[in-house]
Amino acid sequence: MLGGLMGGSAGGISTRAHGSLMAYEAADLVDYASVSKSSPMPTERMVNYTGYATLESSEPETIIDSVVQKAVAKGGSVSIRRNGYVSLQIPIAEFRTFYNYILTLGKVISNRIYAEDITDAYADNAARLRIAESTLARLQELLKVAKTENEKVALLKEIQRISEQIEQRKLAEKELLRKAAFSTINLTVRNEPPKIIPHRTSIKAFDWFRYLPNMDSFGKSVKLSVPQGFIETENSRSKWSAASALNSELIAFERKNNPQGTPEFWIEAMLDFFKTKYSAEIKENILRLQTFGPESEVYYITVMKISDKKTLKIAVAKFPNLEAEQKNSDAIKTALKEAK
């Protein structure tokens, strides 16, 4: 940028401005070397820790409530909380003790800790910040003695550029200091599998349930109204499906009602089958399944009221995340209610 500002005097900046900026540039280079060598390193290493833990428990949310309460008492905070998952900011001094405490709260499925030494990054940023502040002060002094408009414009442009650098460096310093002061713990707590397998999951007639989250069709397709915001992606004898721009999917098919049961019977059987692997609940005759962890997938499974004694009419919806569920679920529910 400076090279572009230091053209000939005709139509450009004055010789005085040229000389001032040349002097500023040379001084800047010398300063960088001297400040970099003389910049004091932090007296202690600055290390940021990130811990991950996955536990099993019969009461996942109770454990997370307890962890959150203790974290806040220790001066920490909650960054993210979702069903079965929480991300915490914990003071560095409390990290090891707090992390080990978490591992006592349930069956440990996995755990790991990552450490990042940010000492050099902080020292380098601090040195560059001091250089930028010193450079800004020199430019402001040059601006006070500038004689021509061209000279002032050139200096003001440099002042703006250096000021922006200073703001960026200060933001970087703030983030590095935060990372030096607080560690991160990402905790996932999932339901503990029952010691005795529920009777219904061992019945061979229910084995096909396990393929429903794969969005597999079993038998003749059932055509539904295309939900608002969706497009029909397949309409064949064996499969009908629709999808949204958010990658939500909906399929519908029919299957023999064997053993014979009502829609309510089949939904309850599916709840028993899936509840050990998903967060599961039934609302409005729809079984809602949600995977555990920070990136949750959600499924809606329903045995529609248009089923009869011979055939079951089944619809399965898949949402890739909670945002997609929030935006697409009403349209899917409307399509299911309109099924004939």
Secondary structure, DSSP 8 states (H G I E B T S, - for coil): -HHHH---STTS--HHHHHHHHHHHHHHHHHHHHHHHH----SS--EEEEEEEEEEES-HHHHHHHHHHHHHHTT-EEEEEETTEEEEEEEGGGHHHHHHHHTTSSEEEEEEEEEEE-HHHHHHHHHHHHHHHHHHHHHHHHHHH--SHHHHHHHHHHHHHHHHHHHHHHHHHHHHHHHHHEEEEEEEEEE---SS--GGGG-GGGGGGGGGGGT---SSB------TTEEEEEE-SS-EEEEETT--EEEEEEEE--S---HHHHHHHHHHHHTTTSEEEEETTEEEEE-SSSS--EEEEEE-TT--SSEEEEEEEEESSHHHHHHHHHHHHHHHHT--
